Amino acid sequence: MSETYQGKIFDVQAHAVMPSDYHNVAKAIERNTSLTQHTTQVIVDDICSKLADNLDGEARRAALGSDNIQVVTINTFFPPLPPERTIEIVDRLNIWMAERTIKNPQLIGIASIPPPPALASAGTSVASKGIEAVRRAINDLGLKGLMMASNYDNVFLGDRAFDPYFALAEELKVPVIIHPAIDPVEGQYVRRKNIPTYTGYLNDQRTTLFDLILSGVYEKFPDIKIIATHLGGGILTSLGRFRALSNRFPTDAWYTDREGFTLALPHPAEYYVKKIYYDCNNADARDVLHAISVVGHSHLLTGSDFPWTDDTFTRQVLGQLDPSHCGPIAYENAEILFNVQ
């Protein structure tokens, strides 16, 4: 019988909201009529209260212990607003994130971004302001990466509106964390129970990763480091389908380069899938072992999804792995990605 892993954890998927935003987030949850009363209560009273802990709540301190690290993100979503207003909101979020993390070596703050499609539709000047806001968050505020939702207003990340953000991350040598959007594209069609939480977010993640692969993100930005949460939403079990359909529809494998030329992707989808880093949140040992067989343990990370879940299950799974895999996945791979000394 395996023992629970007791070592330190570098958690690349921990979440937060600004305390001042708690009531708005809670009200949005309460308006979701597809959730049962009990599910709503758990999210509002337990999860949201821990999200809004100002990064110093009892549960977060317990998760950090004396030597664990959390990479903290805010999963932003924007109602219809003037694009300039979304930049102001992101500035506020990033300033708060920096203030709460920069002096704590156990917390790594990640920059939020304004919605690129909305900014792009508003014109070059507004789009440039969005990029500069994120540049300030990294260069001036000291945040350590970019957070992207899997879609913004139903636009996946292969859209060219996102290219400047990938370019910025490559330039500044910081990772991009991709997490399922609050509202998955299919969410509006699945209003029974809590189905989007179980599968919709994962579907969104897998689709957006395949979209950015086929859009040539890794050809345009070859040094980009992308972290896909939740094991990429199942993309690692889709390689056979990608291969078969690519053979059937070979003309789908094209992209537009940074100069505007249309080119054929020089590699199959599987080649790019293996460039992505994946956190193993809520994956059991069978899932992790399969992922190791596809991308190797050097491209796998640990994420708890705090405070949706804690690290109990994660530690149980890590304890079932070969020790040669356990250390890199639990801590060492993320240590390298985030350049922690």
C-alpha positions as CSV (number, residue, x, y, z in Angstrom):
1,M,0.0,0.0,0.0
2,S,1.4,3.4,-1.0
3,E,2.0,6.1,1.5
4,T,0.7,9.7,1.2
5,Y,3.4,12.1,-0.1
6,Q,4.7,14.3,2.8
7,G,7.1,16.5,0.9
8,K,6.8,20.1,-0.2
9,I,4.5,21.1,-3.0
10,F,4.8,23.8,-5.6
11,D,1.1,24.4,-6.3
12,V,0.7,26.0,-9.7
13,Q,-3.1,26.3,-9.5
14,A,-4.4,28.3,-6.5
15,H,-7.1,31.0,-6.8
16,A,-8.2,34.2,-5.2
17,V,-10.5,37.1,-5.6
18,M,-10.1,40.6,-4.1
19,P,-12.0,40.8,-0.8
20,S,-14.0,43.8,-2.1
21,D,-15.3,41.6,-5.0
22,Y,-16.7,38.9,-2.7
23,H,-20.3,40.0,-2.7
24,N,-20.4,40.5,-6.5
25,V,-19.0,37.0,-7.0
26,A,-21.4,35.5,-4.5
27,K,-24.4,37.1,-6.1
28,A,-23.4,35.8,-9.5
29,I,-23.2,32.3,-8.1
30,E,-26.6,32.7,-6.4
31,R,-28.2,33.8,-9.7
32,N,-27.1,30.5,-11.3
33,T,-30.4,28.6,-11.4
34,S,-28.7,25.4,-12.6
35,L,-27.0,24.8,-9.2
36,T,-28.7,23.0,-6.4
37,Q,-29.2,24.9,-3.1
38,H,-26.5,22.8,-1.4
39,T,-24.0,23.4,-4.2
40,T,-24.7,27.1,-4.2
41,Q,-24.2,27.3,-0.4
42,V,-20.9,25.4,-0.5
43,I,-19.5,27.7,-3.2
44,V,-20.7,30.9,-1.6
45,D,-20.1,30.2,2.0
46,D,-17.0,28.1,1.9
47,I,-15.2,28.4,-1.4
48,C,-15.8,32.1,-2.1
49,S,-15.0,33.1,1.4
50,K,-11.6,31.3,1.1
51,L,-11.1,32.9,-2.3
52,A,-11.6,36.3,-0.7
53,D,-9.2,35.7,2.2
54,N,-6.8,38.5,1.2
55,L,-4.2,35.7,0.6
56,D,-3.9,35.3,4.4
57,G,-6.8,33.1,5.5
58,E,-6.5,30.2,7.9
59,A,-7.0,27.6,5.1
60,R,-4.5,29.2,2.8
61,R,-1.9,29.4,5.6
62,A,-2.5,25.7,6.4
63,A,-2.0,24.8,2.7
64,L,1.2,26.8,2.5
65,G,2.7,25.3,5.7
66,S,6.3,26.2,6.2
67,D,7.7,25.4,2.8
68,N,5.0,25.0,0.1
69,I,4.4,27.5,-2.6
70,Q,1.2,28.7,-4.3
71,V,1.0,30.3,-7.7
72,V,-2.1,32.6,-7.3
73,T,-4.4,33.6,-10.1
74,I,-7.6,35.5,-10.5
75,N,-10.0,33.9,-13.0
76,T,-11.4,37.1,-14.4
77,F,-14.7,37.5,-16.3
78,F,-16.1,40.7,-17.6
79,P,-19.6,41.9,-18.2
80,P,-20.3,44.2,-21.2
81,L,-18.1,47.2,-20.4
82,P,-16.2,49.8,-22.4
83,P,-12.8,48.3,-23.2
84,E,-10.9,51.0,-21.4
85,R,-12.8,50.2,-18.2
86,T,-11.6,46.6,-18.4
87,I,-8.0,47.8,-18.4
88,E,-8.7,49.9,-15.3
89,I,-10.2,46.8,-13.6
90,V,-7.2,44.7,-14.5
91,D,-4.8,47.4,-13.2
92,R,-6.6,47.3,-9.9
93,L,-6.5,43.5,-9.7
94,N,-2.8,43.4,-10.6
95,I,-1.8,46.1,-8.1
96,W,-3.6,44.2,-5.3
97,M,-2.0,40.9,-6.4
98,A,1.4,42.4,-6.3
99,E,0.9,44.0,-2.9
100,R,-0.3,40.7,-1.4
101,T,2.4,38.5,-2.9
102,I,5.6,40.4,-3.6
103,K,7.0,40.2,-0.1
104,N,5.9,36.6,0.6
105,P,8.3,34.0,-0.9
106,Q,5.6,31.3,-0.6
107,L,3.2,33.2,-2.9
108,I,3.8,33.8,-6.6
109,G,1.4,36.4,-8.1
110,I,0.2,36.1,-11.7
111,A,-1.0,39.0,-13.8
112,S,-4.6,39.2,-15.1
113,I,-5.2,40.4,-18.6
114,P,-8.1,42.5,-20.1
115,P,-10.2,40.7,-22.7
116,P,-8.1,40.7,-25.9
117,P,-11.0,40.3,-28.4
118,A,-12.9,43.3,-27.0
119,L,-9.8,45.4,-26.9
120,A,-8.8,44.4,-30.5
121,S,-12.3,45.3,-31.8
122,A,-11.9,48.8,-30.2
123,G,-8.8,49.6,-32.3
124,T,-5.1,49.5,-32.2
125,S,-4.7,52.3,-29.6
126,V,-6.9,50.6,-27.0
127,A,-5.4,47.1,-27.7
128,S,-1.9,48.6,-27.1
129,K,-3.0,50.0,-23.8
130,G,-4.1,46.6,-22.7
131,I,-0.6,45.1,-23.6
132,E,1.1,47.9,-21.7
133,A,-1.0,47.3,-18.6
134,V,0.2,43.7,-18.5
135,R,3.8,44.8,-19.2
136,R,3.6,47.1,-16.2
137,A,2.3,44.3,-14.1
138,I,5.3,42.1,-14.9
139,N,8.1,44.7,-15.1
140,D,7.0,47.3,-12.5
141,L,4.8,45.3,-10.1
142,G,6.9,42.1,-10.2
143,L,4.2,39.6,-11.1
144,K,5.6,36.3,-12.5
145,G,3.3,35.3,-15.3
146,L,0.1,35.8,-17.3
147,M,-3.2,34.2,-16.6
148,M,-5.5,33.5,-19.6
149,A,-9.0,32.1,-19.5
150,S,-9.8,29.4,-22.0
151,N,-12.2,31.8,-23.8
152,Y,-13.2,35.4,-23.8
153,D,-16.7,36.1,-25.0
154,N,-16.7,32.7,-26.7
155,V,-13.4,33.4,-28.5
156,F,-10.7,30.8,-28.1
157,L,-7.0,31.5,-27.7
158,G,-6.0,30.8,-31.2
159,D,-7.5,34.1,-32.3
160,R,-4.9,36.6,-33.4
161,A,-6.2,39.1,-30.8
162,F,-4.2,37.0,-28.3
163,D,-0.9,37.0,-30.2
164,P,0.4,40.2,-28.6
165,Y,0.0,38.6,-25.1
166,F,1.9,35.5,-26.2
167,A,4.5,37.7,-27.7
168,L,4.8,39.6,-24.5
169,A,5.1,36.5,-22.3
170,E,7.9,35.2,-24.6
171,E,9.7,38.5,-24.6
172,L,9.6,38.8,-20.8
173,K,10.3,35.1,-20.3
174,V,7.3,34.4,-18.0
175,P,4.9,31.5,-18.3
176,V,1.3,31.7,-19.5
177,I,-1.2,29.8,-17.3
178,I,-4.4,28.8,-19.1
179,H,-7.4,28.0,-17.0
180,P,-11.0,27.2,-18.0
181,A,-13.1,30.3,-18.3
182,I,-15.8,31.0,-15.7
183,D,-18.4,30.6,-18.5
184,P,-17.3,27.8,-20.9
185,V,-18.6,28.1,-24.5
186,E,-20.9,25.2,-24.1
187,G,-22.1,26.4,-20.7
188,Q,-25.1,28.3,-22.1
189,Y,-26.4,25.1,-23.6
190,V,-26.0,22.9,-20.5
191,R,-28.0,24.3,-17.6
192,R,-28.9,21.1,-15.8
193,K,-27.3,20.5,-12.4
194,N,-23.6,21.5,-12.3
195,I,-22.5,19.9,-15.5
196,P,-20.1,22.7,-16.7
197,T,-18.0,22.2,-13.5
198,Y,-17.6,18.5,-14.1
199,T,-17.0,18.5,-17.9
200,G,-17.7,21.9,-19.6
201,Y,-14.6,23.6,-18.2
202,L,-12.5,20.6,-19.3
203,N,-14.0,20.7,-22.8
204,D,-13.2,24.4,-23.0
205,Q,-9.6,23.8,-22.0
206,R,-9.0,21.1,-24.5
207,T,-10.6,23.0,-27.4
208,T,-8.7,26.2,-26.7
209,L,-5.4,24.3,-26.5
210,F,-6.0,22.7,-29.8
211,D,-7.1,26.0,-31.3
212,L,-3.8,27.7,-30.3
213,I,-1.8,24.8,-31.6
214,L,-3.5,24.9,-35.0
215,S,-3.1,28.7,-35.0
216,G,0.6,28.3,-34.9
217,V,1.3,29.8,-31.5
218,Y,4.4,27.6,-31.0
219,E,5.7,28.5,-34.5
220,K,5.2,32.2,-34.0
221,F,6.5,32.2,-30.4
222,P,8.8,29.1,-30.2
223,D,10.1,30.0,-26.7
224,I,6.7,30.4,-25.1
225,K,6.0,28.4,-21.9
226,I,2.4,27.5,-21.5
227,I,0.9,25.8,-18.4
228,A,-2.4,24.1,-19.0
229,T,-4.4,23.4,-15.8
230,H,-6.5,20.3,-15.2
231,L,-4.2,18.1,-17.4
232,G,-5.3,20.1,-20.5
233,G,-8.9,19.1,-20.2
234,G,-8.3,15.6,-21.6
235,I,-6.2,16.7,-24.6
236,L,-3.6,14.0,-23.9
237,T,-6.3,11.3,-24.5
238,S,-7.2,12.8,-27.9
239,L,-4.0,12.3,-29.8
240,G,-5.2,9.4,-31.9
241,R,-8.2,11.4,-33.0
242,F,-6.1,14.3,-33.9
243,R,-3.8,12.1,-35.9
244,A,-6.6,10.3,-37.8
245,L,-8.5,13.5,-38.6
246,S,-5.3,15.3,-39.6
247,N,-4.7,12.6,-42.2
248,R,-8.3,12.9,-43.4
249,F,-8.2,16.7,-43.5
250,P,-4.6,17.7,-44.2
251,T,-5.4,21.2,-45.4
252,D,-6.6,22.1,-41.9
253,A,-3.0,22.3,-40.6
254,W,-2.1,25.9,-41.6
255,Y,-1.5,29.1,-39.7
256,T,-0.8,32.8,-40.4
257,D,2.7,33.8,-39.3
258,R,3.6,37.1,-37.7
259,E,4.2,38.8,-41.1
260,G,0.7,37.7,-42.3
261,F,1.8,34.9,-44.6
262,T,-0.2,31.6,-44.6
263,L,2.1,28.6,-44.0
264,A,1.6,24.9,-43.3
265,L,2.3,23.7,-39.8
266,P,5.6,21.8,-40.1
267,H,4.7,19.3,-37.3
268,P,1.6,17.3,-36.3
269,A,-0.5,18.4,-33.4
270,E,1.1,15.8,-31.1
271,Y,4.4,17.6,-31.4
272,Y,3.0,20.8,-30.0
273,V,0.9,19.0,-27.4
274,K,4.1,17.8,-25.9
275,K,5.5,21.3,-25.6
276,I,2.8,22.3,-23.1
277,Y,3.2,21.9,-19.4
278,Y,0.3,20.3,-17.5
279,D,-0.8,20.5,-13.9
280,C,-2.3,17.2,-12.6
281,N,-5.1,18.7,-10.5
282,N,-7.8,16.1,-9.6
283,A,-6.1,13.5,-11.7
284,D,-5.7,10.1,-10.2
285,A,-2.6,7.9,-10.5
286,R,-3.8,6.3,-13.7
287,D,-4.3,9.7,-15.4
288,V,-0.9,10.9,-14.3
289,L,0.9,7.7,-15.4
290,H,-0.8,8.1,-18.8
291,A,0.4,11.7,-19.0
292,I,3.9,10.6,-18.1
293,S,3.8,8.1,-21.0
294,V,2.8,10.9,-23.4
295,V,4.8,14.0,-22.3
296,G,7.2,12.7,-19.7
297,H,7.3,13.7,-16.1
298,S,9.4,16.8,-16.9
299,H,6.2,18.5,-18.3
300,L,3.9,17.7,-15.4
301,L,3.2,19.9,-12.4
302,T,1.1,19.9,-9.3
303,G,-2.0,22.0,-8.8
304,S,-4.6,21.8,-6.0
305,D,-7.2,24.2,-7.4
306,F,-7.3,25.8,-3.9
307,P,-9.8,26.5,-2.4
308,W,-12.1,24.4,-4.6
309,T,-10.1,21.4,-3.3
310,D,-7.2,21.1,-1.0
311,D,-4.0,19.0,-1.4
312,T,-5.2,15.9,0.3
313,F,-6.1,14.0,-2.9
314,T,-3.0,15.4,-4.6
315,R,-0.7,14.0,-1.9
316,Q,-2.4,10.6,-2.1
317,V,-1.8,10.4,-5.8
318,L,1.8,11.6,-5.6
319,G,2.4,8.9,-3.0
320,Q,1.4,6.3,-5.6
321,L,4.0,7.5,-8.1
322,D,7.6,6.3,-8.6
323,P,9.8,8.4,-6.4
324,S,11.8,9.5,-9.4
325,H,8.7,11.1,-10.8
326,C,7.2,12.4,-7.6
327,G,9.8,15.1,-6.7
328,P,9.8,16.7,-10.1
329,I,6.0,16.7,-10.4
330,A,5.4,17.9,-6.9
331,Y,7.9,20.7,-6.9
332,E,11.0,20.7,-9.0
333,N,9.6,21.3,-12.5
334,A,7.6,24.4,-11.3
335,E,10.7,25.6,-9.5
336,I,12.5,25.8,-12.8
337,L,9.6,27.3,-14.7
338,F,9.1,30.1,-12.3
339,N,12.9,30.6,-11.7
340,V,12.6,30.2,-8.0
341,Q,16.1,30.2,-6.3
